Amino acid sequence: MRSSRIAAILRSLESAGEPIHVQGATPAARAWIIARRVKAGGGPVVVLCRDDDSAADFAADLETLGLVLECRSISVCQFPTWDQSPYSASAPSIRTRLARAGSLGLLTSDGLSVPRASPEVLVTSLAALCQATVPKDLFLKLSIDLREQESVGSREALIARLLEAGYLRVDPVEDPGTFAARGEILDIFPPDRGTPIRIELFGDRVERIREFDPATQRASAEAAGTLRGVRIFPARESLINSQTTPRVRERLKARADDLGISRTVRDPILASVQSGIYPEHADAWVPFAFENPATLMDYLAPNTLFAWNDELSCMQDWDIFIAEQRRLSDEAANTEVIAPVPEELFRWTAELAKRIQCGARLFLDQVALASLDQLPASAPTSADDHGEISSHHQVLTLPNTDLTPGSRHSLGDLEPKFKLWIRQGFKIVALASTQTQLERIRFLLEERGLSCRRPEAGGSYPEPSVVTLRTGSISEGFRWPAEGLVIVNEGEILGTKRASTPRKSSVAESGSAAKDWAGLSALSDLAVDDAIVHIDHGIGRYRGITRLDLSGAPSDFLQLEYANKDRLYLPVYRLNVIQKYVGAGENIALDRLGGQQFAKAKEKVRAAVKKLAIDLVQLYAERKIRPGIRFSPRDSLFREFEAKFPFDETPDQLKSTEDILGDMESGRVMDRLVCGDVGYGKTEVAIRAAFRAVSDGRQVAVLVPTTVLAYQHEQSFKARMKDYPILVESLSRFKTKKEQSKTLENLASGKIDIIVGTHRLLSRDVRFRDLGLVIVDEEHRFGVEHKERLKTIRVNTHVLTLTATPIPRTLHMALSGLRDISLINTPPVDRLPIRTYVSKFDEPLIKRAIELELSRGGQVFFLHNRVQSIHEIAAKIRELVHTAQIGVAHGQMPEGELEKTMVAFYQKRTNVLVCTSIIESGLDLPSANTILINRADALGLAQLYQIRGRVGRGQQRAYAYLLVPAEGAVTEDAKRRLEVIQRFVELGSGFSIANHDLEIRGGGDLLGPQQSGHIAAVGFDLYTELLEEAIRELRGKPLSPEESRREPEIKVPFPAFLSEKYIPDVHQRLSFYRRFSASEQDRELELFEEELVDRYGPLPPEALNLLWLIRIKQLLKRSGIDALTAGPHRVSLVPGPHSKLDPMRAIALVSSDPKSFQLTPDSRFVAALPTEHLRDLFFGLEALLKRL
């Protein structure tokens, strides 16, 4: 794959001649030039782009084209600028800070155990290139080299060095830039690595270095021995440590005085610095910390090639950027932000410009492009040269793509061109972002007689006269005649602009931590004073872990408080009998210890769930034998329709579609519930079902609870069906009587294929010619009368129900096989994380945030949860942003007025919506990508999470600003909530967002409102267990004694607990206690032991005792024994009602050896067993129970 043009560019770059200008290449074609340069060798490349978004696109194109066309992985790193101005009241995101520090680490790596060597290509912007950073010599001095079998000085010295290098001490380590120290084990997550590392010390020597998975906290067995050494780079550019603190304090004070900032603001910041704490805006203090700050230029190799990706745009954007920073700096006194002047922070000097000019330079320029018809369609010859060399610069003008940006194409348009290119011997590459989509494209191309090939993993060069199919995505396709190459994106084949899958970042971003790890145990997030449910004693409050000596040795107990301050001490090995209480309401009445109230409530709930189970089983049986319309199997038309979906389907979406189409093709009446968060793709699943029904000549009704949702669904269905002869109409109160009458007439005659409407569709005057499918969105929001009407529809018609309220996994499992439920729990693959900032209520920040969103054509939510002052806030925003078109929405407005306001916002007639939290939660607005939440400190975590989720549903980056009062203290609890949601969103860390209350609401919606009282009485988890128990009994599969949560009581004179010294964090201890208690197999305990040793080091004696105690509990539970008491050389056993002990064998043992075995009057079996150690007791007990 060589041509005179590419060869000329590569040769010229190697010479020390004039800079080269390449004009007319599309962005992806420019990336390919760089890919070819990398493959040819010749040193590192820095690509300068206009901004971070442009840099990210270029990097993604480069990585894809390197793999697809050059058959090799190109090491690409993006070096970003800050995503917030240093003069903003809101600090830059943690993600950006870590990405920058990680990139500096990669640039200074010498190959010592890093995931890869210094990057071959660094993509950045001019603002990032000249932003002040830590001097390179100091960066290297603060780096820590660790090698196996070498000394680290001491554990304490290593911890001190990590703190000096800007690391935050936490436990567990889930996010880049953090570390944990537990005994002889140190976990560290450097920002330049994709995974954290575990250092095992032996005294002052490094015994072993391994990578571990932040999701499980386990080091993989395969990782053992793979790392002989590692270099730990600093986690920050701006450092507050023993060396920099005096200078930072001095410069901070001087700058604050220059800005006229009061001592009440300044002094707490100075005190934080003195204590080694990083205040919110510390990232901007590089010029305060270092006398001679560096820039990215100081980290680059002398032979670096600088490639300008559209130099004119780069320089224009830089001028705009620095002017904006100067303006904001002048206003810094108003925001009370202390930051250096722009000239100190952004160092674009004549010297820096000269350093760029001294090296090799490549200018990838944007020029006016030829139209599609002007381009040659014939294959090139060696003489076909469009380039020319000027007297001062080499200018190579490249032909434009046949796939002109902005123009719409479809497979029908491209088919003749594909065939022509194949005849002419072009190498054609078709890209799709997923294997599923690639298979669809292959099917559609081969159906049209086009020959396709899919190379094995690793691939090979594209071949002439055949379409090579590869996974990947680029910004846009291109045709390069001189290379005989055509490369097309799936969107250009299918006629849709397909969202590209974001590339995996190698720095910081790839280290997303445990999403589910903390959730492995339901009690891991149990806090003191939380309500719990004991299966025998009812609802109480958790008051903490306490250590007691009740059996001759210390053990840990959970302290539970009930009514009248009564206390129950629950041994940690029996944690399986309690659950965190989740139910309705804030005011929870505690049960009385020893009272009958809870037992009666549980029996009442048991009776209710039994009746519910009978109804469910009967309904399921009836539905399975009821015949329904049998739809035809999927054909090529349906496959083409699927392929035109402009996003990558998630596995859950694909499975839900398979479930639904399987139901429709089965010949039985479908009644399926699809559950998934807003924006997770439920509508697309429903649209495919509707398309299948219409293709078979049937009509579809889409029923929604509000006029706003009716409007939204009508637009969604019309957009997807526009290329097909399918008529979509709506019926709601927004239509006039005359329009409604005409719609009803067309519906009855069969002219309308899909009708979208509110409960108006359930009226008696609505008639269909041939209704085949009813889609119901958020059924729980309809009234009783409408639900009864839906019941009659369900008898003979396929019904698909959609809900955005999450269904708890436990309930889904309990109803498995009785209710057809499809869960869509995975977010779209192209969903960008929402950038979340916490800030004081700051008018300049609010103004900038709104103006930024409006400037990119977007819309803004401003959430203010007080109706009394909402119009004052709207007036304030109108005063701040004169161009804003503002709507106001709250729950006390008349319903018709609220709907009109919401539809105006949906139709973009307004661009800022000032609203309370009551606004339509199901509304999907891809263009609304900024939300400001006033008094965020007053909202609960689940509510914050849900509200913030109203933005970020498109492909653009979304921003959430959590505003807290400028005056007055925010409570510690509120601070924790805001910190959790900010960290969760930015780093994907393992904080469990408290959306359990949403799940409970979802469970109530599914089961019916009459069940909500029963859920409140015993808690949701116990309610679900009772329901599952009732269903299993009806099906003749009752719970076995081992599956029940009846826990034996054990009294042994051995200390058995996890000490604070071994596991310092109480939540981690509680998590392990819960997991031990819930374990049923010895293999589980072996894995737990391995995990403990891996994470915390060798087990102390009392922790080993706890494991043997759990093994004894498992043994007793399997045998149906309710209690064991161990004394010197003897144990007594109390058989339970489901005991597996054979009474005749017990009597025989007593008769044969009365000294070793006895039966007491209270039915205890006493045996002589070794009790010097719990291990001996276990093996002795195991042998005894085999005899019994």
ZIBEL-V320627 format. One line per field, one symbol per residue. ss: DSSP state (A for helix, B for strand, O for the rest). phi: phi as a letter, one per 30 degrees, with the letter a starting at -180 (. if undefined). A space follows every 10 residues. Layout:
BEGIN
ss->???
phi->???
END
This chain:
BEGIN
ss->OOOAAAAAAA AAAAOOOOOB BBBOOOAAAA AAAAAAAAAA OOOOBBBBBO OAAAAAAAAA AAAAAAAAAO OOOOOBBBBO OOOOOOOOOO OOOAAAAAAA AAAAAAAOOO OOOOOOOOOO BBBBBAAAAO BOBOOAAAAA AAOBBBBOOO BOOOAAAAAA AAAAOOOBBO OOOOOOOBBB BBOOBBBBBO OOOOOBBBBB BBOOBBBBBB BBBOOOOBBO AAAOOOBOBB BBOOOOOOOO OOOOAAAAAA AAAAAAAAAO OOAAAAAAAA AAAAOOOOOO OAAAOAAAAO OOOBOAAAAO OOOOBBBBBO AAAAAAAAAA AAAAAAAAAA OAAAAOOOOO OAAAABOOOA AAAAAAAAOO BBBBBOOOOO OAAAOOOOOO OOOOOOOBBO OOOBBBBOOO OOOOOOOOOO AAAAAAAAAA AAAOOOBBBB BBOOAAAAAA AAAAAAAOOO OBBOOOOOOO OOOOOOBBBB BOOOOOOBBB AAAOBBBBOA AAAAOOOOOO OOOOOOOOOO OOOOOOOAAA OOOOOOOOOO BBBBOOOBBB BBBBBBBBBO OOOBBBBBBB BOAAAOBBBB BAAAAAABBB OOOOOOOOOO OOOOOOAAAA AAAAAAAAAA AAAAAAAAAA AAAAAOBOOO OOOOOAAAAA AAAOOOOOOO AAAAAAAAAA AAAAOOOBOO BBBBBBOOOO OAAAAAAAAA AAAAAOOOBB BBBOOOAAAA AAAAAAAAAA AOOOOOOBBB BOOOOOAAAA AAAAAAAAAO OOOBBBBOAA AAOOOOOOOO BBBBBBBOAA AOOAAAAAAA AAAAOOOBBB BBBOOOOOAA AAAAOOOOOB BBBBOOOOOO OOOOBBBBBB OOAAAAAAAA AAAAAOOOBB BBBOOOAAAA AAAAAAAAAA OOOOOBBBBO OOOOAAAAAA AAAAAAOOOO OBBBBOOOOO OOOOOOOBBB BBBOOAAAOO AAAAAAAAOO OOOOOOOOBB BBBBOOOOOO OAAAAAAAAA AAAAAAAOOO OOOOOAAAAA AAAAAAAOAA AAAAAAAAOA AAAAAAAAAA AAAAOOOOOO OOOOOOOOBB BOOOOBOOOO OOOOOAAAAA AAAAAAAAOO OAAAAAAAAA AAAAAAOOOO AAAAAAAAAA AAAAAAAAAO BBBBBBBOOB BBBBBOOOOO OOAAAAAAAA AAOOOOBBBO OOOBBBBBOO OOOAAAAAAA AAAAAAAO
phi->.bbddddddd dddddcdddc ccciddeddd ddeddddddd ijjdbccccd addddddddd edddddddcc hadcdcbccd cddbddcddc deddededdd dddddddcdc idhddadedd bccacddddc ddbdeddded dddccbbeic dciaeddddd dddddjdcdb addbbeibbb bbiccbcbbd dccdbdbccc cbiccddabb dbdddcicdd dddeidcdaa ccdecbdccc bddceedddd dddddddddi dddddddddd dddddicdde cdddcedddb dbdcbeedcc ddcdccccdi eededddded dddddddddd cddddhccbd dedddbcdcd ddddddddcd bbccccbdcd deddddcddd cdddbcdbcd dcbdccdcdd ddcdejdcbb ddddeddedd ddddiddcbc cbdbdddddd deeddddcic dbbbddejia decdiacdcb dlabdadabb edcibbbbdd dddcibdddd ddddddcidd ddcddceddd bdcdcdceid dbbcdccjdb bdcjcbcbcc biadbdbdcc cceiidcbcc dddcdddbbd dbadicdcdd dcdidceddd dddddedddd dddddddddd ddddcddbdc ddddbddddd deddddbddd eddddddded ddddcdicdd bccccaddid jddddddddd dddddciccb cccbdbdddd dddddddddd cddbdbccbb baddcdeddd dddddddddj dddbccadee ddddddbcda dcacccched cddedddddd ddddebcdbc ccbcddcded deddceicbd bcccccdedc dddddcbcbd dbdddddddd dddddcicbb cccbcbdecd dddddddddd bdddcccbba dcdeeddddd dddddddidb bbccbcddde dddcbddcbb bccdhddccd dddedddddd cicccddcbb cccbddcidc ddddeddddd dddeddcidd ddddcddddd dddddddjdd dddddddbid ddeddddddd dddddibddd edddcdcdcb bbdbdbacdd ddbddddddd ddeddddddb bddddddddd ddddcbjedd edddeddddd dddeddddci cdabbcbdib bbccdcdcdc ddeddddddd ddbddcbbcc ecicccbdbd bdbddddddd dedddddc
END
